[in-house]
Amino acid sequence: MMECEAVYKEQIVPDYKDNPLIEALPPILSGDEVVDALSHNEGQHDGERQLDSQYRLHCVQRLFRYFQPLEQHVDIEGRFSRCIRQGYLHRNPLAANYAAALAQGHKAIVSGQNYEALGAFRPTAAGFTIIGLSGVGKTSAVSNILAMYPQVVTHSRYREMPLVLKQVTWLKLDCPHDGSVKGLCAEFFDALDRAAGTNYFEACRRSTIDILMIRMAQAARLHCLGVLVIDEIQHLNTAKGGGQEKMLNFFVTLVNTIGVPVVLIGTSRAMSVLQSEFRQARRGSGQGDLIWDRMKNDATWDIFVSSMWRNQWTRQSAPLTDAFKNVLYDESQGIIDIAVKLYAMVQIRAIALGKETFAPRDLHAVAVERLGLVKPMLDALRSGDRKKIDMYGDIAPVSMEDYYSAYSSALELNKAVPQKRNEMSLSEKAVLKLLELGVEPDRAKRLAGKVIATHLEARNVADVVRLAYRIYLSTPEPSAGDGHEPKDLRGIAGYTDIKAEGLIDTVEW
């Protein structure tokens, strides 16, 4: 859900009472409730295995919506639940300091001051960082967890008091590829406009970086931003002219002066970005950093693969075995994105080539065929050598579109062969029946071919023979110097048997 009207809920935690921003949030969930809310695994529906190949290739796309909550997902949901609520503790819109803070921000904008002029604030939550290899599921996990919260909550009245406010519970941005502060501010205003229906982007497009940053801080205050999530933080490595330091300082300002928790997501390359000043700012939150490693080949891997195995569309079922689990782990090295794509690819290959099943060796064959770009990194992970792993950096994305294109062509070629064989078989049967009716071999072949090519409704032997023989009788080709009329069908041997088979049209021509 993206937007909803505020519905205030009674709070069990005393700290959260009498605060409309917190009372309008969804309830605090237990671990089991988080798993139920995040799970998405439609699996293979009844009868889908019997669909034609081209439809089943579309069904395979369902795999990319598959989401199996694991222990780290419950952990991350709890972190977001705590940091959003804790961040709202001292930002109650009913308190006098809310209006005072907005007035201070407006004064700073009008007077042309920079964001450092914003008054000091005692933060109650500072967010956290999630660092891990690309493909382990960081971004999809955070996106699914954020989707559990309405992004915008519209307030109008709270306990008979007027409260006109559009509360934005979260915003998620991608750090610009050039790591620029101006690019990040543009991303912020664009995301806020799309969520809240505002027009900040156009109004701020020509502003300086200092003005953009203070307007960004003011907008975050005005809309009571619950948490700011910034993905791909490793792009700050490319920032020039002190941009990296300036942006990190600004994150600290959001935490210290406004109280907005900031969650940073990045790959292992982002470790060098997290300078000591930003680390110090985060220590007060108690949330800590989350280093998200690839999955291990243990009970958690069994749960993940067993649940994913329901998504299978080959005609013949391939039962899950330890060999499948081990080969899939070895080829993906526990990286979720690669594991899911390998499982999809091996099905696409089996369906398109008409094999309609697959074995553990097929997973290896697909990996050899399609994972060439990521092989050096996977080999480094297999070795367990940290120096080799760091040397290769992040894992390159594995494209599915090229694979679909290649095997879609194979599917069309594979379908064309049996179709042609069916037509030849129909022609041959029709020729044999025409020969029994006394039609000369050459004419029988020509007539059968002509009918099949020009009468698309004639899809069985009886129809083809009836039409062909009608043409034969209406356009006789007697031999040279023959002078005889064509034979009357009723005078040939076996007429009664042929008529009984339904090959004779009794209507007068």
Secondary structure, DSSP 8 states (H G I E B T S, - for coil): --EEE------SSGGGTT-HHHHTS-----HHHHHHHH-B-----TTGGGS-HHHHHHHHGGGGG-B---HHHHHHHHHHHHHHHHHHTT--TTSHHHHHHHHHHHHHHHTT--GGGS-----S----EEEE-TTSSHHHHHHHHHTTS-SEEEEEEETTEEEEEEEE-EEEEE--TT--HHHHHHHHHHHHHHHH---HHHHHTT--HHHHHHHHHHHHHHTT--EEEEE-GGGGGG--TTHHHHHHHHHHHIIIII---EEEEE-GGGGGTS-HHHHHHHHTTS---EEE----SSHHHHHHHHHHTT---SSS-----HHHHHHHHHHHTT-HHHHHHHHHHHHHHHHHTT-----HHHHHHHHHHH-TTTHHHHHHHHHT-HHHHHHH-S-----SHHHHHHHHHHHHHHHHHHHHHHHHHHHHHHHHHHHHTT--HHHHHHHHHHHHHH-TT--SHHHHHHHHHHHHHHS----TT-------GGGSTTHHHHHHTT-S--S--
